[in-house]
């Protein structure tokens, strides 16, 4: 008989073990509008204060407090004043680390996911990218800090068993991260299931100009102070 899935136990391991272990598993969100479930095909690992690509690189802030808490909770942040992104807190309490859910395949609630993502021309694009994934699941800042439930729990967001890819796991540089954190030789911390069409396209960080004439970088884990305060 297989061991029941325990999200807190799974996520209590070091972030570089947790990230690839999440691939193929399913994240489900049950809301008043209905249920959407996404099978994870791409994730990124972030190691807190030891990682120049992480929000927690500079230490604790009110925004990153949940990352320093116990494993098995959601860290949901607002990116560039436009989109929500979902992370799963992992590792040891007191040491910040989290896995960004980058992309996946909608395996339940297609109609609801399509209504939330009307711009998606094909189903593979419904959760292709972290902002799209959060939007398809209907996850926003109200779930920041929420516990990730086991398959039999009553939590609105649950982690379910899934299936891996026969082609295996690949790794490489994180998408759109600027500075040292974007160095794929030092931080090849993006993991994906090979051969999955929902995996997002790789792009390096690129300068991005805002109305005030200030520049940030697409995908930069450090928030732009004028639009995304920590």
N, C-alpha and C positions, 0 to 999 in steps of 0.2 A: 504494500500500500504506500502511495507517495506521501511525502510530508506536506502538510498544508502550507500555503504560501504566507509568510510573515513579513510584510514590508519593512517593519522596523528592524528586524534581524538582518534582512538582506541589505538594507541601506546602512547598517552600522559598520560595514567594512570600509577600508580606505577607498577614496573616490575613484582611483584608477582600476580598482576591482569591480566596484559597483557599476560604473558606466557601461562597460561591455556586457555585463550580466543583465542589464535592463533591456537590451535589444531583443526583439521578438515578444516581449511581454506586452500586456494590454493595460492602458490607463482608461478608466471609465468614469464619466461624470454623469450623475443622476440629478437632474434639475426639475423644477416645475414644468418646464417646456418639454421634457422628455430625456432620454438617455442617448449619449453618444460615447462610443468607445473607439480608441485609436491604438493600433498595434505599432509599437515603437520601432522605427527603422534607422534612426540617426540620433545621436546624443553627443553632448560635449561635457567634459569634466573640468571643474574649476576648484582649485585647492586653496581658497581663502588667502590668508596673509602670506603664504609662500608663493603666490601666483600673481604676477603683474597683470594678468588678464581678468582677475576676479574683482567684483564689487567690494569684497572684504579685504582687499590687498592693504588698504590703509587702516584696518582695524574696525572695531565696532562702531556702528552708527545706528540711529533709530531704524533706518531703512534695512540694514543688514542684520539686525539683531536675531532674526529667526534662523539665519545661517549658523549662528553659534549655539543654537539650541539642540535638542535631541534629534537623532536621525528619524526619518519617516514623516517629515512634515513638508508642506509646500512653501517655497519661496517664490512669490509672484511679484514681478516688478513691471513698471511702466517704462517703455523704451521710446526715447525721443519724443515724449509727449503724445504718442500716437497709438502704441500697441502694447498689449500685455504679453509677457513671456513667463513660462512655467519652469521651475526648477524643483528637484527633489533633494532635500537636505540629507546629507549622509555623513559617515565618519563618527568621530567621538565628540560628545557634547563639550562645548567650550572651544573647539577648534573648527573654524568655519570651512565647510566644503559643500559642494552641491553639484548636481548633474542637470544641465539644461536639456530639456526635451526639444530637440531640433526638428524632427520630422517623423511622420508616421502614415499609416494606412487606415482610413476609417473602416472599421469592421462591423459597426452597429450604429444605427441612427443616421443613415445616409441622407434621408430627406431633411432632417433637422440640420445636419451639418451643411447641406447645400443652401438652406435658407439663411444660415449664418454667414456663408461664404459665397454670395451670389456672383462675385467676380471670377470664381474658379470656373474655367472652361471645361475641364475634365476632372474626374474624381481623384486622380492621383495628385492633383494640386490642392485638394481641400485642406490637407495638413502638412504641406510641403514647405517647411520653414517654421521657426519657433512662434512667430506672431500668428501665422495661419493656424497652427496646431492649437494654440490657446483659444483662438476665435471659434474654430470648429467644435472644440470641446465646451465652449461657453464658460471658460475660466477667466476670472478677472481678479482685481485686487481684494474683493470681499473674501476670497479664499486664501489670502496670504496668511501663512501660519497654520492653516488647517492640517489636521492629521490625514495621512494617506492610509486608507482603510484596507483591510484584508478582504478577500473575496466574499466572506460571509458577514462582514461588518455592516453597520448602518451609516457609515460615513458617506458623504456625497461623492467623494473622489476615492476610487478604489484601484488597487493594482491586482490584475488578474494574470493567470498563466497564459502563455501564448505559444507561438512556434518560432523557431529560429530559421535562418536561411540556409539552404543546403550549400550555398557558395561561401559561407563563413563570414567572419568579421574582418573589416578593414579599418585602418586608422590613418590619420593624417593631420595637417594643421587645422586649427579652428577657423571658422568662417568669419571674416570681417573684423578680426581683433587686431588692433594696432599696437605698435611698440614691441617690446620683448615678448609679450604674451602671445603675439601672432607668429613667432618664430616656430615653424613646424619641426625644426631639428631639436629644439629644446622642449617644445610642448606639442607633440603629435597627439593631442588629447581629444580629437574628434573621432568618434567611432560610428561605423555604419555597417549595415548588412549589405554585402555585395550583391549586385543584381537587382536591387529593389528600386522600382521606378519612382517611388515617393521621396527618395533621398534628394536633398537640396543641392543645387549646383554650388561648387566651391568658388569663392571670390575673396581676394585679399582685402584688407582695409583700404578705403579710399577717402580722401578729404571730402567733407560735406559742409557746405556753407549755409548759414542760417540768416534770417532776416536782419539780425543785428550786426552782420558782417563778421561773426565769429565762426570758427571752424571746429568741427568735431569729426569723428570717424565712424563710418557705418560699422555697427557691430562692436564698437569700443565698449568694454565693460564699465569704464568710468563714465558716470552720467554727465551730460552737459548741464552745467549749473543753472543756466537760465531756464531750461525747459524740463529738467528731470532731477530736482533736488534730492539729495540723499537723506 
